[in-house]
Amino acid sequence: MRRLAYASLLALPFAAAACGGSKSSSNITVTLKADPATAVKDAAAKTAQAGSEHLAIAGRIAANGQTVTFKGTGDFDTKKHLGSLNADFSVGGLNGSLEEVSSGKDAYVKSDLLGALTPGGKPWVKLDLAQTAKSQGVDITSFLSQDPTQALTQLQGLSNVQKVNTQIIGSDATHYRATFDVPKAKRAAKAGTGRYDIWIGQDGYVHQLKAVVTTGGATSTVTTDLSAFGEAVSITLPKAADTYDATKTPIPGLGG
């Protein structure tokens, strides 16, 4: 059970982070298309070309009677697929902190929750996010990929989109809502459903994204706020000597 919550906790922050990005252009005003689906498509396409962002993220995952909550901040390069995140979380009543560094599909994780479980006392754990999530029957990456390009591509393909209203998120932003179907995940009894709430700023970029998804017995709610667009992102990967590769050999005590 803890392993399921842990896999979900790892996958969702990078998944949500994938939904953002825009270059700083506060002095530019864009007239959004009247058709909601077109407005979201254009904003997602423009955002995908931006390159990097700072984010604040908060989420909750409920799966098989267990709940994971997390809140953190990070920086991501959405073209080079690099990023870092620092978060606090609660898993099954256990509270802790989490540091993640991502490069491509790989995530390197350091957490006080894992300290006593990591073989050899190595502080970092390496995971393939897609492989880890799918192995638990929570195919998160099928609809909220850790690959930013894929996530923004899905926003561009939404058709069931409605304009809700204009709200204030730092500056004027137009609120759109879209529903979508989630393909059946491994081990799931049926396919899932999802909803995006998307806020597009006057500059034509996506400034906030909220995703609520139910699939494979799990419901996740993740909200991502974006800022500091277009700034350079630099990460440092952990040394191999300090890293345990859990993609090849699962961590004993987490169901491996």
C-alpha positions as CSV (number, residue, x, y, z in Angstrom):
1,M,0.0,0.0,0.0
2,R,2.8,2.4,0.9
3,R,4.5,1.6,-2.4
4,L,1.4,2.6,-4.3
5,A,1.3,5.9,-2.5
6,Y,5.0,6.5,-3.0
7,A,4.8,5.8,-6.7
8,S,1.9,8.2,-7.1
9,L,3.7,10.9,-5.0
10,L,6.8,10.6,-7.3
11,A,4.8,10.7,-10.6
12,L,2.4,13.5,-10.0
13,P,4.7,16.5,-9.2
14,F,6.5,16.1,-12.5
15,A,3.3,15.4,-14.3
16,A,1.7,18.6,-13.1
17,A,4.9,20.5,-13.8
18,A,4.6,19.4,-17.4
19,C,1.5,21.4,-17.9
20,G,3.2,24.8,-17.6
21,G,5.6,27.3,-19.0
22,S,5.8,30.7,-20.7
23,K,8.2,33.4,-21.3
24,S,7.8,36.6,-19.3
25,S,5.7,39.0,-21.3
26,S,3.7,41.0,-18.8
27,N,3.5,44.0,-21.2
28,I,1.9,42.0,-24.0
29,T,-1.9,41.6,-24.2
30,V,-3.4,38.9,-26.3
31,T,-7.0,38.7,-27.5
32,L,-8.1,35.1,-26.9
33,K,-10.1,33.4,-29.6
34,A,-13.9,33.3,-29.1
35,D,-14.0,29.5,-29.4
36,P,-12.9,28.1,-26.0
37,A,-11.2,25.0,-27.5
38,T,-9.2,27.2,-29.9
39,A,-8.2,29.6,-27.1
40,V,-6.9,26.7,-25.0
41,K,-5.1,25.1,-28.0
42,D,-3.4,28.3,-28.9
43,A,-2.3,29.0,-25.4
44,A,-1.0,25.5,-24.9
45,A,0.9,25.7,-28.2
46,K,2.5,29.0,-27.3
47,T,3.3,27.8,-23.8
48,A,5.0,24.7,-25.1
49,Q,7.5,26.9,-26.9
50,A,8.4,28.9,-23.9
51,G,11.2,26.8,-22.4
52,S,11.2,27.1,-18.6
53,E,9.3,28.1,-15.5
54,H,9.2,28.3,-11.7
55,L,6.2,26.5,-10.2
56,A,4.3,26.1,-7.0
57,I,2.4,22.9,-6.7
58,A,-0.1,21.3,-4.4
59,G,-1.8,18.0,-4.7
60,R,-3.8,15.2,-3.1
61,I,-4.0,11.5,-4.2
62,A,-6.5,9.0,-2.8
63,A,-6.0,5.4,-3.8
64,N,-7.3,2.2,-2.2
65,G,-8.1,3.8,1.1
66,Q,-4.8,5.6,1.4
67,T,-4.2,9.4,0.9
68,V,-1.0,11.2,-0.2
69,T,-0.8,15.0,0.0
70,F,2.1,17.2,-1.1
71,K,3.0,20.9,-1.5
72,G,6.2,22.3,-3.0
73,T,8.1,24.5,-5.4
74,G,10.5,23.8,-8.3
75,D,12.1,24.9,-11.5
76,F,11.8,23.1,-14.8
77,D,13.3,23.4,-18.3
78,T,10.5,22.1,-20.5
79,K,12.6,21.7,-23.6
80,K,15.5,19.9,-22.2
81,H,13.3,17.9,-19.8
82,L,15.3,18.9,-16.7
83,G,13.9,19.9,-13.3
84,S,14.1,20.1,-9.6
85,L,11.5,20.1,-6.9
86,N,11.4,20.4,-3.1
87,A,8.2,19.4,-1.3
88,D,6.6,18.4,2.0
89,F,4.3,15.5,2.0
90,S,2.1,13.2,4.1
91,V,1.8,9.5,3.2
92,G,-0.5,7.3,5.2
93,G,-0.1,9.5,8.3
94,L,3.7,9.8,7.9
95,N,5.0,13.3,7.3
96,G,8.2,14.1,5.5
97,S,10.2,16.1,3.0
98,L,11.2,15.3,-0.6
99,E,13.9,16.5,-2.9
100,E,13.6,15.4,-6.6
101,V,15.8,16.1,-9.6
102,S,14.6,15.0,-13.0
103,S,16.4,14.4,-16.3
104,G,14.3,13.0,-19.1
105,K,12.2,10.1,-17.8
106,D,14.5,9.5,-14.8
107,A,13.8,11.0,-11.3
108,Y,16.4,11.1,-8.5
109,V,14.7,11.2,-5.1
110,K,16.0,12.0,-1.6
111,S,13.6,11.8,1.3
112,D,13.7,11.3,5.0
113,L,10.9,8.8,4.6
114,L,13.2,6.5,2.6
115,G,16.4,6.9,4.6
116,A,16.1,3.7,6.6
117,L,15.0,1.6,3.6
118,T,17.6,2.5,1.0
119,P,20.2,-0.4,0.7
120,G,23.7,0.7,1.6
121,G,22.4,3.9,3.2
122,K,22.6,5.7,-0.2
123,P,20.7,9.0,0.1
124,W,19.4,9.1,-3.4
125,V,17.0,6.7,-5.2
126,K,16.8,6.6,-9.0
127,L,13.4,5.8,-10.6
128,D,11.9,5.6,-14.1
129,L,8.6,7.5,-13.5
130,A,6.7,5.9,-16.3
131,Q,7.7,2.4,-15.4
132,T,7.1,2.9,-11.7
133,A,3.6,4.3,-12.1
134,K,2.5,1.7,-14.6
135,S,3.8,-1.2,-12.5
136,Q,1.4,-0.1,-9.7
137,G,-1.6,0.0,-12.0
138,V,-1.7,3.8,-11.8
139,D,-1.0,4.8,-15.4
140,I,-0.6,8.5,-14.5
141,T,1.7,9.2,-17.4
142,S,-1.0,8.3,-19.9
143,F,-2.8,11.5,-19.2
144,L,-0.4,13.6,-17.2
145,S,3.1,12.8,-18.6
146,Q,6.3,13.9,-16.9
147,D,7.2,14.9,-20.5
148,P,6.0,18.5,-20.8
149,T,5.6,18.3,-24.5
150,Q,3.1,15.4,-24.2
151,A,1.1,17.2,-21.5
152,L,0.8,20.4,-23.5
153,T,0.0,18.4,-26.6
154,Q,-3.0,16.9,-24.8
155,L,-4.3,20.4,-23.9
156,Q,-4.0,21.3,-27.6
157,G,-6.2,18.3,-28.5
158,L,-9.1,19.0,-26.0
159,S,-12.4,19.5,-27.7
160,N,-14.9,19.6,-24.8
161,V,-13.9,23.0,-23.5
162,Q,-16.1,25.7,-21.9
163,K,-15.2,29.3,-20.9
164,V,-16.1,29.7,-17.2
165,N,-15.3,33.3,-16.3
166,T,-12.5,35.8,-15.7
167,Q,-10.7,35.5,-12.4
168,I,-7.7,37.2,-10.7
169,I,-4.6,35.1,-10.4
170,G,-1.9,37.7,-9.9
171,S,-3.3,39.4,-13.0
172,D,-6.4,39.1,-15.1
173,A,-6.8,35.5,-16.4
174,T,-9.6,33.8,-18.3
175,H,-10.8,30.5,-16.8
176,Y,-11.6,27.5,-19.1
177,R,-12.8,24.0,-18.1
178,A,-12.4,20.8,-20.1
179,T,-13.3,17.2,-19.5
180,F,-11.6,14.2,-21.0
181,D,-11.5,10.4,-20.9
182,V,-8.6,8.5,-19.4
183,P,-7.6,5.2,-21.1
184,K,-7.9,2.1,-19.1
185,A,-4.8,1.6,-16.9
186,K,-3.1,-1.7,-16.2
187,R,-4.9,-3.7,-13.6
188,A,-7.8,-1.2,-13.6
189,A,-11.3,-2.5,-13.9
190,K,-12.4,0.4,-16.2
191,A,-11.2,3.5,-17.8
192,G,-11.1,6.8,-16.0
193,T,-12.3,10.4,-16.3
194,G,-10.5,13.7,-15.9
195,R,-11.1,17.5,-15.8
196,Y,-8.8,20.3,-16.5
197,D,-9.3,23.9,-15.2
198,I,-7.1,26.2,-17.2
199,W,-6.3,29.8,-16.6
200,I,-4.9,31.8,-19.5
201,G,-3.4,35.2,-18.9
202,Q,-3.6,38.3,-21.0
203,D,-0.2,37.5,-22.4
204,G,-1.7,34.3,-24.0
205,Y,0.1,31.8,-21.8
206,V,-1.1,29.2,-19.4
207,H,-0.6,30.5,-15.9
208,Q,-2.5,28.0,-13.8
209,L,-3.6,24.4,-14.4
210,K,-5.7,22.2,-12.1
211,A,-6.2,18.6,-13.0
212,V,-8.7,16.3,-11.3
213,V,-8.4,12.7,-12.5
214,T,-10.0,9.4,-11.4
215,T,-8.7,6.2,-12.8
216,G,-7.6,2.7,-11.6
217,G,-9.2,3.2,-8.2
218,A,-7.2,6.4,-7.6
219,T,-8.3,10.1,-7.6
220,S,-5.8,12.8,-7.9
221,T,-6.2,16.6,-7.6
222,V,-3.1,18.7,-8.6
223,T,-2.9,22.5,-8.9
224,T,0.1,24.2,-10.5
225,D,0.9,27.9,-10.4
226,L,3.6,29.2,-12.8
227,S,5.9,32.2,-12.7
228,A,9.5,33.3,-13.6
229,F,9.0,32.3,-17.2
230,G,11.9,31.8,-19.5
231,E,14.6,31.9,-16.9
232,A,17.6,29.5,-17.1
233,V,17.3,26.2,-15.2
234,S,20.4,24.4,-13.9
235,I,20.4,21.1,-12.1
236,T,23.0,18.8,-10.6
237,L,22.5,15.1,-10.8
238,P,23.5,13.0,-7.8
239,K,26.7,11.0,-8.0
240,A,26.4,7.4,-8.9
241,A,28.1,6.4,-5.6
242,D,25.3,8.1,-3.7
243,T,22.4,6.6,-5.8
244,Y,20.4,3.4,-5.5
245,D,18.8,2.4,-8.9
246,A,15.3,1.2,-7.9
247,T,14.3,0.9,-11.5
248,K,16.4,-2.2,-11.8
249,T,16.0,-3.5,-8.2
250,P,13.0,-2.3,-6.1
251,I,13.7,-1.1,-2.6
252,P,13.1,-3.8,0.0
253,G,10.3,-2.7,2.3
254,L,8.3,-0.9,-0.4
255,G,6.8,-4.1,-1.8
256,G,9.8,-5.1,-3.9
